[in-house]
Amino acid sequence: MSRLAILLLTSMSLGLAGCAFTPATLDLGVSSEVHVAGPLGDVSPLRFSPPQLEDARLDRTRIGHKKNGYGENTADISSAQPVAQVVETAVAKALVDGRHSVVTDGDIRVSGTVNRFWFEFDSNFWSVGFIGDVRCSLEFIDASTGRLIHKADYSGSYAMQKATGGLEKTWTVVLNKALERLVEAIVLDDELAAALKERAPPTGPSL
Amino acid sequence: MAPLWLTLLFTAVAASKEPLTVHIALSQTPDFDVVHHRATSNAIGVALFGAIGAGVQASVEHARDVAKRDQLRPYVSEGIWDEAFVAALEETFAQKGFTVRESPAPKEDAANSALYLVVRPHSFGIRVVDTTTVYVSTYVQFEVTYGRELGELRRNAFEDSYYMTGDRQVSYADLLADPGELNDDLANLLSQAARRVANKLIYNSEQPGAG
C-alpha cells in the first residue's frame, strides 16, 4: 500500500470512520485474566479497605479528544464509568494481585487522587500512534493509628502504533493496557513493599 | 552513540525459586530525541500538495525537532543509559540476592535455570504528551525479549513493550528556560523503567508470557 493511501486511510479513520463529531464513550477496566507478581507479594497478607480516590484531573469532562486528519479536536472521548472508580478498581486489583485482600473496614486505608487519565492521538504522516496515560497519587494509611505508611505517585502508560486511525475498540485496548501498567507499577514497587513490611502491628481498636 | 552490548550474568536464588542465571543484553542505545512538532503534525501539507506536500511537511517538522533536540542535548549525559538504566538493573537484581557479572554477548548457559533478556531501546528524550496543552515530558520506549533458552530468545518467543513518561509535565518554553533538571528527570525515568523490568523478570520468570 502506498504511503499516500495509508495517509488517506488514516485521515478517513480519524475524521470519518467512527463519526468524528459524535462523542465516544469507552467501557474501561483491567482484565481479570492479567495477573502480575511482584515485591508486594512478599509482604505478609494484609487487609486493605477499598481504595477511595478523588478525581483531581484538570479536565474532568473527558478523557481525550477525537481528532480529524488535520489534528483538530472534533468530539469528546469519555469513560462510561467515573474515572476515579475505574482507577480505584485497578488499584484494588493490584493489591489483590499482591496476595492481599480488599475488604470493608480493612486495616489499611488507601486514598489519593487521580491526576491524569488521558488518551492521545499521535497522528503522523504514515501511521497513527495511540497513547494511554493514567496517573494517580496514593496514600497508604494505618486505619488504627492514622499513621501514613507510604505515599507515592504511580503511572501506567501504553503506546500503540497503527497504519490507520483505529476505532473505539483500539482506543479501549490502549487505555486498558495503560491501566494494566498502573497495576504493574504498584505490584512491582519495592518501596511500597518495604514500607508495608515495616508497618507496626495494630495497637488494637481505639475507644 | 557507539553500539553498546552488555551481557550481565546473574546467578542467584530468587525468592522461593530455584537458582537463576540471567543473561541480559542491552542493544544499541538511541540518541536523545525531541518529539514536538512531529507529535503535533497534521495533514495540511498533504491536503494542499498531496504526497509531495506530506514529504516536505514531514521533513520540515523533523528539522524543527532536530533544532530543539540540539538545544537540549548538551544537558543530557551521553552515558545516561549506563549510568541510570544499567545501574538500576544491577542494583535491583543485587538487592534480590543476584550476583552480577558482565560478558560481551549472550552465550548458551549450561545451567538449567538460565534466563535470557535482551533490552532494545527504541527512543528516549522529550516529547509532547498532551496535544491540548502541548506540554512535554521525558519519555522512554523500549522492548524486552526474554526466554529460558537462547533459541526462544532468537525467536522472540516472549516480548514486552514499554512506554513510560516522566511525572513532570511542562511547556517546552519552561523546559528550555530551566533545563538543569532534564538529566535528572531522564535518569529517574530510566531507573524507574529498569527497576520495573528487573522486578517483572524476577517475579514473573516462571510465567514468561505474563504481561
Chai-1 contact restraints between the chains, C-beta under 6 A:
chainA,res_idxA,chainB,res_idxB,connection_type,confidence,min_distance_angstrom,max_distance_angstrom,comment,restraint_id
A,L4,B,A51,contact,1.0,0.0,6.0,A-B,restraint_1
A,L7,B,V46,contact,1.0,0.0,6.0,A-B,restraint_2
A,S11,B,A43,contact,1.0,0.0,6.0,A-B,restraint_3
A,A37,B,Y203,contact,1.0,0.0,6.0,A-B,restraint_4
A,A37,B,N204,contact,1.0,0.0,6.0,A-B,restraint_5
A,G38,B,N199,contact,1.0,0.0,6.0,A-B,restraint_6
A,G38,B,Y203,contact,1.0,0.0,6.0,A-B,restraint_7
A,G69,B,A43,contact,1.0,0.0,6.0,A-B,restraint_8
A,Y70,B,N42,contact,1.0,0.0,6.0,A-B,restraint_9
A,Y70,B,A43,contact,1.0,0.0,6.0,A-B,restraint_10
A,G71,B,N42,contact,1.0,0.0,6.0,A-B,restraint_11
A,D122,B,A39,contact,1.0,0.0,6.0,A-B,restraint_12
A,F125,B,A54,contact,1.0,0.0,6.0,A-B,restraint_13
A,F125,B,A58,contact,1.0,0.0,6.0,A-B,restraint_14
A,D153,B,D167,contact,1.0,0.0,6.0,A-B,restraint_15
A,S157,B,Y163,contact,1.0,0.0,6.0,A-B,restraint_16
A,S157,B,M164,contact,1.0,0.0,6.0,A-B,restraint_17
A,S157,B,T165,contact,1.0,0.0,6.0,A-B,restraint_18
A,A159,B,Y163,contact,1.0,0.0,6.0,A-B,restraint_19
A,L188,B,R196,contact,1.0,0.0,6.0,A-B,restraint_20
A,L188,B,N199,contact,1.0,0.0,6.0,A-B,restraint_21
